């Protein structure tokens, strides 16, 4: 990277440190969206299992017990070595820095100079695509994409054993993130960026790298195939689901104009008007923003940069999804994936490369030099119009985007656009002036681009105080009270997310911060946050399409007003405790206690189901799920670890019902050996007992890990062999 190597690296480090300063240096924690309700609870669960020497393939705490898989080595190593909180703090920054370094290396390989290398890396790492999806599989996989492309192009240019090994390792890591859509895009980008038709040796070397990567990633690949069985994703999403989160024109405009749709982190509908463009009213990526400064430099890259422009065009076309011409084909291709907007990574990748090349291209002589100032002036003019005549601006945009006529849009245009557009317009104008100043001012132009990205995207991953995940004393007291009732029993919570409108404290509402929504969801044990407290739950919403069929609720069912409909299912899943902010039917549940939470007027009420079903019980007939146990029938359930359950029973001959999620890989045995284990009463496990005093052990023993680890071992052997060979020797000779 030449003489700018150190300043460039410091630029990347400084940007990442600024974005994630709270978690890295101040003890704060990320919490927004799936971070608090999925990723951090999963981190805590996996870290605990790893401490016991177990790689967990079953999660007893969610969905009434369900298959589980975390195969990403980076997270497994962080969790094993540093724990859940450290992983939550370090992983996002680590992956954004990885994305920057990888993109810088790719830009260098494609001919960029020192300044272009630094800028390309910064643009990709600070893009809305990256910072708007922190810790998502898409985010993790995208962080590896530029490095994979760099290694691929290097391998095609000069095939060597070490290059085969390096590419295979990076691809295996990318695959293990489960960011399938990004893995596919990496392959597409590799084909587009090929400088020429590869020779036979290059094709064989690349094929060898793919085969080796498949072997190394076997635990992830085979585990994913196993995990998909019996799930919505495994069956394939319906076209309307697979094409959900297609990027409409307003969503793509948000990639150009800062906060075009408003603030996605707003506390309420006020301040954001993008609800009509997303399923459920919320975006998949909090932002796609790259901005006018990036686009200005990209347009200067020149006609010879047709390959990156092809990536941009392909990314936009695929992102349109249901709104574009490729909708019929995408409806088939996206059956196991969903979310065409994920393909915007291609556009982000292409524009990052183009911005770097455009930065270094000399400004033309003559009157056309003034064109560099027009984008900034146009953005400033739009800012002035939004400030002086917001209603007129809203009416003008409504011609293209009818939803701009809504009062929510007018509020955003009047309150947010003048400031946002004015700052970005000034920075864009500054970029144009810096480019006109010649090579001495390139670093200034790059800095202005970075400042705009930091300003708009830097807050997309908000953090809260370190005690965010700690339960309040009044909630801890409620949980402690239930421990006196015996068990084990499962929990179910409506939280704030699935409650009718609550009465918020005016001071909280004025803050306009969404942290209260997630904080109270945590305090009310909204699934999966109960895992943080060592509790088990059932009937979450299937956010990823990976829950076993029948183990979750549809969003419409997760409403207190429909509790009577789901009560039989909750009871059959061993749920005894229900948390809600609104009354539930008194003939089905009884009020057990309540806790007053800050920020909301309604108390959090703990309800107890009447006649809760125990975790394990005896029945005389496998077709009779709730027969009252006779005198002397005693069944006791004890979980030894995520993969092992012990049931001690003193009963007449009959059947033992264990109210845990069934899976064919669960086996049962007693002192005499294996006994048949069947599915009955929904997702319960049932096995026969000869009567008397018996101790049964249920073990989870999926068969796929043996083959997966054998393949991974062979892959590691191949990796070592290739790495030890002299780099100058082709693996194909």
NUFI-679915 format. One line per 10 residues: number of its first residue (from 0); their letters; for each residue x, z, y of C-alpha. Coordinates in nm, 2 decimals. Layout:
NUM	a	X Z Y  ...
//
This chain:
0	xxxxxxxxxx	0.00 0.00 0.00  0.30 -0.03 0.22  0.38 0.18 0.52  0.01 0.29 0.56  0.00 0.44 0.21  0.03 0.80 0.33  -0.19 0.77 0.63  -0.45 0.59 0.42  -0.45 0.85 0.15  -0.48 1.12 0.42
10	xxxxxxxxxx	-0.77 0.93 0.57  -0.95 0.93 0.23  -0.87 1.30 0.17  -0.98 1.40 0.51  -1.31 1.21 0.48  -1.39 1.36 0.14  -1.29 1.71 0.26  -1.52 1.68 0.56  -1.82 1.56 0.35  -1.78 1.83 0.09
20	xxxxxxxxxx	-1.62 2.11 0.31  -1.90 2.36 0.23  -1.86 2.35 -0.15  -1.49 2.31 -0.15  -1.38 2.56 0.11  -1.67 2.78 0.21  -1.83 2.89 -0.12  -2.15 2.69 -0.06  -2.34 2.51 -0.33  -2.51 2.17 -0.36
30	xxxxxxxxxx	-2.88 2.19 -0.44  -3.07 1.88 -0.33  -3.31 1.71 -0.57  -3.19 1.68 -0.93  -2.88 1.89 -0.86  -3.07 2.22 -0.86  -3.33 2.13 -1.12  -3.12 1.93 -1.37  -2.75 1.90 -1.32  -2.65 2.26 -1.23
40	xxxxxxxxxx	-2.87 2.41 -1.50  -2.72 2.17 -1.75  -2.37 2.27 -1.63  -2.45 2.64 -1.69  -2.59 2.57 -2.03  -2.30 2.35 -2.14  -2.04 2.59 -2.00  -2.19 2.88 -2.19  -2.20 2.68 -2.52  -1.84 2.57 -2.47
50	xxxxxxxxxx	-1.73 2.93 -2.43  -1.88 2.99 -2.78  -1.68 2.70 -2.92  -1.99 2.47 -2.95  -2.04 2.12 -2.81  -2.42 2.15 -2.76  -2.63 1.88 -2.91  -2.96 2.08 -2.89  -3.10 2.25 -2.59  -3.32 2.54 -2.68
60	xxxxxxxxxx	-3.41 2.63 -2.32  -3.60 2.31 -2.22  -3.89 2.11 -2.34  -3.96 2.37 -2.61  -3.62 2.28 -2.76  -3.50 1.92 -2.75  -3.19 1.70 -2.83  -2.92 1.72 -2.57  -2.60 1.53 -2.49  -2.33 1.56 -2.24
70	xxxxxxxxxx	-2.04 1.34 -2.35  -1.86 1.28 -2.02  -1.50 1.42 -2.08  -1.43 1.49 -1.72  -1.73 1.72 -1.69  -1.67 1.88 -2.03  -1.31 1.96 -1.93  -1.41 2.10 -1.59  -1.69 2.31 -1.75  -1.46 2.44 -2.02
80	xxxxxxxxxx	-1.17 2.52 -1.79  -1.34 2.62 -1.46  -1.71 2.69 -1.53  -2.03 2.56 -1.39  -2.00 2.66 -1.02  -1.65 2.51 -0.99  -1.76 2.19 -1.15  -2.06 2.17 -0.91  -1.82 2.21 -0.62  -1.53 1.99 -0.74
90	xxxxxxxxxx	-1.69 1.70 -0.93  -1.86 1.52 -0.63  -1.55 1.52 -0.42  -1.33 1.42 -0.71  -1.55 1.12 -0.79  -1.58 1.00 -0.43  -1.20 1.02 -0.40  -1.17 0.83 -0.73  -1.40 0.56 -0.59  -1.19 0.53 -0.28
100	xxxxxxxxxx	-0.86 0.50 -0.47  -1.01 0.25 -0.72  -1.16 0.04 -0.44  -0.83 0.05 -0.25  -0.64 -0.07 -0.56  -0.90 -0.35 -0.61  -0.87 -0.46 -0.25  -0.49 -0.47 -0.28  -0.51 -0.68 -0.60  -0.74 -0.93 -0.42
110	xxxxxxxxxx	-0.50 -0.97 -0.14  -0.59 -0.71 0.13  -0.32 -0.56 0.35  -0.25 -0.19 0.42  -0.53 -0.15 0.67  -0.78 -0.35 0.46  -0.70 -0.14 0.16  -0.77 0.19 0.34  -1.09 0.06 0.49  -1.23 -0.10 0.17
120	xxxxxxxxxx	-1.18 0.23 -0.01  -1.34 0.43 0.27  -1.64 0.21 0.29  -1.72 0.22 -0.08  -1.66 0.59 -0.11  -1.87 0.68 0.20  -2.14 0.43 0.14  -2.50 0.53 0.11  -2.50 0.42 -0.25  -2.23 0.67 -0.34
130	xxxxxxxxxx	-2.32 0.97 -0.12  -2.69 0.92 -0.16  -2.68 0.97 -0.54  -2.43 1.25 -0.59  -2.39 1.36 -0.96  -2.64 1.10 -1.08  -2.50 0.90 -1.38  -2.51 0.61 -1.15  -2.28 0.79 -0.91  -2.03 0.89 -1.18
140	xxxxxxxxxx	-2.02 0.54 -1.33  -1.98 0.38 -0.99  -1.68 0.59 -0.91  -1.50 0.43 -1.21  -1.61 0.07 -1.14  -1.35 -0.04 -0.89  -1.06 0.09 -1.10  -1.21 -0.08 -1.41  -1.22 -0.41 -1.22  -0.87 -0.37 -1.10
150	xxxxxxxxxx	-0.73 -0.30 -1.45  -0.94 -0.60 -1.58  -0.80 -0.84 -1.33  -0.45 -0.71 -1.39  -0.49 -0.76 -1.77  -0.62 -1.11 -1.73  -0.33 -1.20 -1.51  -0.07 -1.06 -1.75  -0.19 -0.92 -2.09  0.02 -0.63 -2.21
160	xxxxxxxxxx	-0.05 -0.35 -2.46  -0.04 -0.08 -2.19  -0.29 -0.27 -1.98  -0.52 -0.30 -2.28  -0.50 0.07 -2.33  -0.55 0.16 -1.96  -0.86 -0.06 -1.93  -1.01 0.07 -2.26  -0.97 0.43 -2.14  -1.13 0.37 -1.81
170	xxxxxxxxxx	-1.42 0.18 -1.96  -1.47 0.45 -2.22  -1.49 0.71 -1.95  -1.73 0.50 -1.75  -1.96 0.44 -2.05  -1.96 0.82 -2.12  -2.13 0.89 -1.78  -2.44 0.71 -1.92  -2.47 0.51 -1.60  -2.58 0.20 -1.80
180	xxxxxxxxxx	-2.69 -0.01 -1.50  -2.35 0.04 -1.33  -2.16 -0.05 -1.65  -2.36 -0.38 -1.67  -2.28 -0.44 -1.30  -1.91 -0.38 -1.36  -1.92 -0.65 -1.62  -2.10 -0.89 -1.39  -1.85 -0.82 -1.11  -1.56 -0.88 -1.34
190	xxxxxxxxxx	-1.69 -1.23 -1.42  -1.75 -1.31 -1.06  -1.40 -1.19 -0.94  -1.21 -1.38 -1.20  -0.97 -1.60 -1.00  -0.97 -1.87 -1.26  -1.07 -1.94 -1.62  -0.88 -1.70 -1.84  -0.65 -1.82 -2.11  -0.68 -1.74 -2.48
200	xxxxxxxxxx	-0.44 -1.45 -2.47  -0.63 -1.29 -2.18  -0.96 -1.33 -2.35  -0.83 -1.17 -2.67  -0.67 -0.89 -2.47  -0.99 -0.82 -2.28  -1.19 -0.83 -2.61  -0.94 -0.59 -2.76  -0.98 -0.36 -2.46  -1.36 -0.37 -2.50
210	xxxxxxxxxx	-1.34 -0.29 -2.88  -1.10 -0.01 -2.81  -1.32 0.13 -2.54  -1.62 0.12 -2.78  -1.43 0.32 -3.03  -1.32 0.58 -2.77  -1.67 0.61 -2.64  -1.83 0.63 -2.98  -1.95 0.99 -2.93  -2.13 0.88 -2.61
220	xxxxxxxxxx	-2.26 0.55 -2.76  -2.38 0.68 -3.09  -2.50 1.00 -2.93  -2.70 0.80 -2.68  -2.87 0.59 -2.95  -2.96 0.92 -3.13  -3.08 1.08 -2.81  -3.31 0.78 -2.73  -3.51 0.82 -3.05  -3.87 0.92 -2.98
230	xxxxxxxxxx	-3.84 0.91 -2.60  -4.00 0.69 -2.33  -3.66 0.53 -2.26  -3.60 0.46 -2.62  -3.94 0.29 -2.66  -3.87 0.09 -2.35  -4.03 0.14 -2.01  -4.34 -0.06 -1.92  -4.27 -0.33 -1.66  -4.43 -0.13 -1.38
240	xxxxxxxxxx	-4.20 0.16 -1.46  -3.89 -0.04 -1.52  -3.94 -0.22 -1.19  -4.01 0.10 -1.00  -3.76 0.17 -0.73  -3.73 -0.20 -0.64  -3.57 -0.24 -0.30  -3.83 -0.39 -0.07  -3.73 -0.55 0.27  -3.76 -0.22 0.46
250	xxxxxxxxxx	-3.54 -0.04 0.21  -3.27 -0.31 0.25  -3.30 -0.29 0.63  -3.21 0.07 0.60  -2.88 -0.04 0.46  -2.82 -0.22 0.80  -2.97 0.01 1.06  -2.89 0.38 1.07  -3.19 0.59 0.95  -3.42 0.30 0.98
260	xxxxxxxxxx	-3.68 0.49 0.78  -3.60 0.83 0.94  -3.44 1.14 0.79  -3.48 1.14 0.40  -3.40 1.52 0.41  -3.69 1.61 0.63  -3.89 1.92 0.54  -4.22 1.73 0.55  -4.36 1.38 0.60  -4.29 1.41 0.97
270	xxxxxxxxxx	-3.96 1.24 1.05  -3.97 0.99 0.77  -4.19 0.69 0.72  -4.05 0.54 0.39  -4.31 0.70 0.16  -4.50 0.37 0.09  -4.18 0.20 -0.04  -4.09 0.45 -0.32  -4.27 0.59 -0.62  -4.39 0.94 -0.54
280	xxxxxxxxxx	-4.29 0.88 -0.18  -3.92 0.96 -0.22  -3.62 0.72 -0.25  -3.39 0.70 -0.56  -3.09 0.66 -0.33  -3.13 0.88 -0.02  -2.96 0.59 0.17  -2.81 0.25 0.11  -2.65 0.25 0.45  -2.34 0.05 0.53
290	xxxxxxxxxx	-2.42 -0.03 0.89  -2.34 -0.29 1.16  -1.97 -0.21 1.19  -1.92 -0.29 0.82  -2.13 -0.60 0.84  -1.95 -0.72 1.15  -1.61 -0.70 0.98  -1.75 -0.85 0.66  -1.87 -1.16 0.85  -1.51 -1.21 0.97
300	xxxxxxxxxx	-1.37 -1.23 0.61  -1.39 -1.61 0.60  -1.52 -1.88 0.37  -1.25 -1.83 0.11  -1.40 -1.49 0.03  -1.69 -1.65 -0.16  -1.65 -1.43 -0.46  -1.73 -1.10 -0.28  -2.01 -1.28 -0.10  -2.15 -1.38 -0.44
310	xxxxxxxxxx	-2.15 -1.01 -0.54  -2.34 -0.93 -0.22  -2.60 -1.20 -0.28  -2.63 -1.11 -0.65  -2.67 -0.74 -0.56  -2.94 -0.80 -0.31  -3.13 -1.04 -0.53  -3.13 -0.80 -0.83  -3.21 -0.50 -0.61  -3.53 -0.67 -0.49
320	xxxxxxxxxx	-3.67 -0.63 -0.84  -4.05 -0.66 -0.83  -4.02 -0.80 -0.48  -3.79 -1.08 -0.57  -3.79 -1.40 -0.78  -3.61 -1.24 -1.08  -3.89 -0.99 -1.14  -4.01 -1.14 -1.48  -3.67 -1.14 -1.63  -3.58 -0.80 -1.49
330	xxxxxxxxxx	-3.90 -0.65 -1.64  -3.76 -0.73 -1.98  -3.39 -0.65 -1.92  -3.47 -0.31 -1.75  -3.69 -0.18 -2.03  -3.44 0.09 -2.12  -3.29 0.14 -1.77  -3.54 0.11 -1.48  -3.46 0.11 -1.11  -3.35 -0.23 -0.98
340	xxxxxxxxxx	-3.22 -0.07 -0.66  -2.92 0.05 -0.88  -2.79 -0.30 -0.86  -2.72 -0.26 -0.50  -2.38 -0.14 -0.61  -2.28 -0.51 -0.64  -2.36 -0.56 -0.27  -2.18 -0.24 -0.17  -1.88 -0.34 -0.37  -1.87 -0.69 -0.22
350	xxxxxxxxxx	-1.92 -0.57 0.14  -1.65 -0.31 0.10  -1.40 -0.58 0.00  -1.52 -0.81 0.28  -1.49 -0.54 0.54  -1.13 -0.48 0.45  -1.04 -0.85 0.46  -1.24 -0.90 0.78  -1.05 -0.62 0.95  -0.72 -0.79 0.90
360	xxxxxxxxxx	-0.82 -1.14 0.99  -0.69 -1.24 1.34  -0.95 -1.29 1.61  -1.00 -1.65 1.71  -0.89 -1.78 2.05  -1.13 -1.90 2.30  -1.49 -1.83 2.40  -1.60 -1.75 2.04  -1.40 -1.43 2.06  -1.69 -1.28 2.26
370	xxxxxxxxxx	-1.92 -1.31 1.95  -1.75 -1.00 1.82  -1.93 -0.80 2.09  -2.28 -0.93 2.02  -2.37 -0.71 1.72  -2.29 -0.39 1.91  -2.48 -0.51 2.22  -2.78 -0.60 2.01  -2.79 -0.26 1.85  -2.76 -0.09 2.19
380	xxxxxxxxxx	-3.04 -0.31 2.33  -3.26 -0.20 2.04  -3.17 0.16 2.11  -3.27 0.12 2.48  -3.60 -0.05 2.38  -3.68 0.23 2.13  -3.61 0.49 2.41  -3.82 0.32 2.68  -4.10 0.15 2.49  -4.12 0.29 2.13
390	xxxxxxxxxx	-4.48 0.17 2.08  -4.38 -0.19 2.17  -4.09 -0.17 1.93  -4.31 -0.04 1.65  -4.56 -0.32 1.71  -4.28 -0.58 1.70  -4.15 -0.44 1.37  -4.50 -0.43 1.23  -4.50 -0.81 1.23  -4.23 -0.80 0.96
400	xxxxxxxxxx	-4.31 -0.45 0.81  -4.68 -0.37 0.85  -4.61 0.00 0.76  -4.43 0.03 1.10  -4.77 0.05 1.26  -4.82 0.39 1.11  -4.80 0.69 1.34  -4.51 0.83 1.12  -4.31 0.52 1.20  -4.38 0.55 1.57
410	xxxxxxxxxx	-4.26 0.91 1.56  -3.93 0.81 1.40  -3.88 0.51 1.63  -3.95 0.73 1.94  -3.75 1.04 1.83  -3.47 0.92 1.61  -3.39 0.56 1.68  -3.27 0.59 2.04  -2.99 0.84 1.94  -2.90 0.68 1.61
420	xxxxxxxxxx	-2.89 0.33 1.73  -2.71 0.42 2.05  -2.42 0.59 1.87  -2.39 0.32 1.60  -2.42 0.05 1.87  -2.14 0.20 2.06  -1.92 0.23 1.75  -2.00 -0.13 1.66  -1.91 -0.24 2.01  -1.59 -0.04 1.98
430	xxxxxxxxxx	-1.50 -0.21 1.65  -1.55 -0.55 1.81  -1.32 -0.46 2.11  -1.06 -0.31 1.87  -1.05 -0.63 1.67  -1.01 -0.83 1.99  -0.71 -0.61 2.08  -0.51 -0.75 1.79  -0.32 -0.59 1.50  -0.22 -0.29 1.70
440	xxxxxxxxxx	-0.58 -0.18 1.72  -0.68 -0.23 1.35  -0.65 0.14 1.27  -0.88 0.22 1.56  -1.14 -0.03 1.43  -1.11 0.12 1.08  -1.15 0.47 1.22  -1.47 0.37 1.41  -1.62 0.23 1.09  -1.54 0.55 0.90
450	xxxxxxxxxx	-1.68 0.76 1.18  -2.01 0.57 1.16  -2.03 0.61 0.78  -1.95 0.98 0.80  -2.21 1.03 1.08  -2.49 0.86 0.89  -2.41 0.93 0.53  -2.20 1.25 0.55  -2.50 1.48 0.54  -2.68 1.32 0.24
460	xxxxxxxxxx	-2.55 1.59 0.01  -2.65 1.91 0.19  -2.52 2.25 0.07  -2.66 2.60 0.09  -2.52 2.95 0.09  -2.35 3.05 -0.23  -2.63 3.29 -0.32  -2.88 3.00 -0.33  -2.91 3.02 -0.71  -2.93 3.40 -0.72
470	xxxxxxxxxx	-3.27 3.54 -0.78  -3.43 3.77 -0.52  -3.46 4.14 -0.64  -3.84 4.11 -0.65  -3.82 3.81 -0.88  -3.56 3.98 -1.10  -3.79 4.28 -1.13  -4.08 4.06 -1.25  -3.85 3.91 -1.52  -3.72 4.24 -1.62
480	xxxxxxxxxx	-4.07 4.38 -1.66  -4.15 4.10 -1.91  -3.85 4.19 -2.12  -4.03 4.51 -2.22  -4.30 4.30 -2.39  -4.09 4.17 -2.67  -4.04 3.81 -2.76  -3.90 3.57 -2.74  -4.16 3.37 -2.54  -4.13 3.07 -2.31
490	xxxxxxxxxx	-4.20 3.03 -1.94  -4.38 2.77 -1.74  -4.38 2.73 -1.36  -4.56 2.52 -1.11  -4.31 2.60 -0.84  -4.35 2.46 -0.50  -4.31 2.10 -0.62  -4.64 2.11 -0.82  -4.84 2.34 -0.60  -5.11 2.24 -0.35
500	xxxxxxxxxx	-5.00 2.27 0.01  -4.87 2.61 0.09  -4.89 2.81 0.41  -4.54 2.81 0.55  -4.40 3.06 0.79  -4.39 2.88 1.13  -4.03 2.97 1.18  -3.94 2.80 0.85  -4.15 2.50 0.93  -3.98 2.46 1.27
510	xxxxxxxxxx	-3.64 2.45 1.10  -3.73 2.12 0.94  -3.49 2.19 0.65  -3.58 2.09 0.29  -3.36 2.37 0.16  -3.66 2.60 0.16  -3.85 2.37 -0.08  -3.56 2.38 -0.34  -3.49 2.75 -0.27  -3.84 2.85 -0.35
520	xxxxxxxxxx	-3.86 2.62 -0.65  -3.55 2.81 -0.78  -3.70 3.15 -0.70  -4.02 3.05 -0.88  -3.83 2.93 -1.19  -3.93 2.57 -1.17  -3.80 2.40 -1.48  -3.51 2.37 -1.55  -3.39 2.64 -1.32  -3.50 2.91 -1.57
530	xxxxxxxxxx	-3.20 2.82 -1.78  -2.98 2.99 -1.51  -3.15 3.32 -1.61  -3.11 3.27 -1.98  -3.48 3.20 -2.02  -3.65 2.92 -2.22  -3.93 2.70 -2.10  -4.16 2.42 -2.20  -4.35 2.13 -2.05  -4.12 2.01 -1.76
540	xxxxxxxxxx	-4.18 1.67 -1.60  -3.98 1.40 -1.78  -3.76 1.28 -1.49  -3.53 1.06 -1.70  -3.74 0.94 -1.98  -3.53 1.13 -2.23  -3.77 1.41 -2.34  -3.92 1.39 -2.69  -4.27 1.25 -2.69  -4.53 1.51 -2.63
550	xxxxxxxxxx	-4.29 1.77 -2.49  -4.36 1.72 -2.12  -4.64 1.68 -1.87  -4.74 1.38 -1.67  -4.70 1.45 -1.30  -5.08 1.44 -1.25  -5.12 1.72 -1.52  -4.87 1.95 -1.34  -5.12 2.09 -1.10  -5.27 2.44 -1.10
560	xxxxxxxxxx	-5.62 2.29 -1.07  -5.58 2.13 -1.41  -5.44 2.44 -1.59  -5.74 2.46 -1.82  -5.65 2.12 -1.97  -5.30 2.21 -2.06  -5.35 2.57 -2.17  -5.38 2.49 -2.54  -5.06 2.30 -2.52  -4.88 2.58 -2.34
570	xxxxxxxxxx	-5.00 2.83 -2.59  -4.90 2.61 -2.89  -4.55 2.59 -2.74  -4.50 2.97 -2.73  -4.55 2.99 -2.36  -4.65 3.34 -2.25  -4.55 3.36 -1.89  -4.68 3.13 -1.61  -4.57 3.14 -1.25  -4.80 2.99 -0.98
580	xxxxxxxxxx	-4.87 3.03 -0.61  -5.24 2.96 -0.67  -5.51 3.13 -0.89  -5.54 3.03 -1.25  -5.85 3.08 -1.48  -5.89 3.45 -1.55  -6.05 3.39 -1.89  -5.73 3.22 -2.01  -5.46 3.43 -1.83  -5.44 3.77 -1.68
590	xxxxxxxxxx	-5.25 3.86 -1.36  -4.93 4.05 -1.46  -4.75 4.09 -1.13  -4.65 3.92 -0.81  -4.35 3.88 -0.58  -4.36 3.81 -0.21  -4.11 3.54 -0.12  -3.96 3.46 0.23  -4.09 3.15 0.41  -4.43 3.12 0.24
600	xxxxxxxxxx	-4.75 3.32 0.29  -4.89 3.29 -0.06  -4.74 3.53 -0.32  -4.57 3.41 -0.63  -4.80 3.54 -0.91  -4.69 3.60 -1.27  -4.96 3.53 -1.52  -4.97 3.63 -1.89  -5.15 3.41 -2.14  -5.42 3.59 -2.34
610	xxxxxxxxxx	-5.34 3.59 -2.71  -4.99 3.43 -2.68  -4.86 3.26 -2.99  -4.54 3.42 -3.12  -4.22 3.21 -3.17  -4.25 3.24 -3.55  -4.54 3.35 -3.77  -4.68 3.32 -4.12  -4.98 3.11 -4.23  -5.13 3.09 -4.58
620	xxxxxxxxxx	-5.18 2.71 -4.55  -4.97 2.46 -4.36  -5.30 2.30 -4.23  -5.41 2.63 -4.07  -5.20 2.68 -3.75  -5.34 3.01 -3.62  -5.46 3.22 -3.91  -5.44 3.59 -3.84  -5.15 3.73 -4.03  -5.25 3.98 -4.30
630	xxxxxxxxxx	-5.14 4.34 -4.29  -4.78 4.36 -4.39  -4.68 4.01 -4.28  -4.38 4.04 -4.06  -4.18 3.75 -3.92  -3.88 3.80 -3.68  -3.70 3.52 -3.50  -3.34 3.54 -3.38  -3.14 3.26 -3.22  -2.77 3.28 -3.31
640	xxxxxxxxxx	-2.65 2.98 -3.10  -2.80 2.66 -2.98  -2.77 2.50 -3.33  -2.87 2.80 -3.54  -3.18 3.01 -3.58  -3.23 3.30 -3.82  -3.59 3.40 -3.94  -3.64 3.72 -4.13  -3.97 3.74 -4.30  -4.17 3.98 -4.51
650	xxxxxxxxxx	-4.48 3.80 -4.61  -4.71 3.68 -4.89  -4.64 3.34 -5.03  -4.73 3.07 -4.78  -4.56 2.90 -4.49  -4.35 3.00 -4.19  -4.42 2.83 -3.86  -4.14 2.82 -3.61  -4.26 2.72 -3.26  -3.95 2.52 -3.17
660	xxxxxxxxxx	-3.92 2.15 -3.12  -3.90 1.96 -3.45  -3.63 1.71 -3.52  -3.54 1.56 -3.86  -3.18 1.68 -3.81  -3.29 2.04 -3.84  -3.24 2.18 -4.19  -3.36 2.50 -4.35  -3.21 2.72 -4.62  -3.25 3.05 -4.79
670	xxxxxxxxxx	-3.03 3.24 -5.04  -3.12 2.98 -5.31  -3.02 2.68 -5.10  -3.19 2.41 -4.89  -3.57 2.42 -4.85  -3.80 2.15 -4.71  -3.86 2.16 -4.33  -4.16 1.97 -4.20  -4.33 1.89 -3.87  -4.67 2.03 -3.81
680	xxxxxxxxxx	-4.90 2.16 -3.53  -4.76 1.92 -3.28  -4.38 1.97 -3.25  -4.35 2.29 -3.46  -4.12 2.34 -3.76  -4.29 2.45 -4.09  -4.13 2.55 -4.42  -4.26 2.72 -4.73  -4.18 3.08 -4.83  -4.22 3.22 -5.18
690	xxxxxxxxxx	-4.32 3.56 -5.03  -4.15 3.89 -5.02  -3.86 3.97 -4.80  -3.66 3.67 -4.71  -3.40 3.56 -4.46  -3.41 3.19 -4.37  -3.15 3.00 -4.16  -3.23 2.69 -3.97  -2.94 2.47 -3.87  -2.91 2.17 -3.65
700	xxxxxxxxxx	-2.68 1.92 -3.83  -2.71 1.56 -3.69  -2.50 1.32 -3.90  -2.39 1.08 -3.63  -2.10 1.30 -3.49  -1.89 1.24 -3.81  -1.88 0.87 -3.76  -1.85 0.90 -3.38  -1.55 1.13 -3.40  -1.39 0.92 -3.67
710	xxxxxxxxxx	-1.42 0.61 -3.45  -1.30 0.81 -3.15  -0.99 0.93 -3.35  -0.91 0.57 -3.45  -0.95 0.47 -3.08  -0.71 0.75 -2.98  -0.46 0.63 -3.24  -0.49 0.28 -3.10  -0.45 0.41 -2.75  -0.13 0.59 -2.84
720	xxxxxxxxxx	0.01 0.29 -3.03  -0.05 0.05 -2.74  0.08 0.29 -2.48  0.41 0.34 -2.67  0.47 -0.03 -2.71  0.69 -0.20 -2.44  0.48 -0.32 -2.16  0.63 -0.67 -2.18  0.52 -0.72 -2.54  0.18 -0.88 -2.58
730	xxx	-0.05 -0.71 -2.83  -0.15 -1.05 -2.94  0.19 -1.18 -3.05
//
